[in-house]
């Protein structure tokens, strides 16, 4: 199972996550988030990452032009669209996109079913709330294009393996404080996620 560590704000956390086996790092370009990072700081971190690490930019209520500009300037490789957007909006962005489904009911997890998508628990704020989805919603569902987020921890990650998610995404579950990762939690989460 692939792992994305989101809410990266500094080089130390980024390199440690990659050393532990993270497949992707998330950078939050939403200035109301405690995990916000400026494009300039993200660019400096990304420039020092090793190859083959997906660099995901998280955007909330931004225009296509703004998303394209930030991704181009920072060398982001995937745009995570964390707001209500339709297929047409996603298709005009210059790079691959990852729509976020903020699920409130079981039917919601089928939105964007033809695409890889991130499914998170709905909350008023955007991301990093630590709220969990009801895993029963995924019983009998093809989860091969779903990245699961919300309320994951190093201790409960084993519970989601049987559903066959493409990947898992974690932010608050491996933090020491908001915006700073706990190296031991990161290492344990990735190890548990990738163990058979």
Secondary structure, DSSP 8 states (H G I E B T S, - for coil): -EEEE----SHHHHHHHHHTT-SEEEEE--TTSTTB--HHHHHHHHTTS-TT-EEEEEESS--HHHHHHHHHHHT--EEEE-S---HHHHHTSSS-EEEEEEESSGGGGGTTTTS-EEEEE--SSSS-------GGGGTT---TTEEEESS--TTTGGGGGGG--SEEEESGGGEEETTEE-HHHHHHHHHHHH--
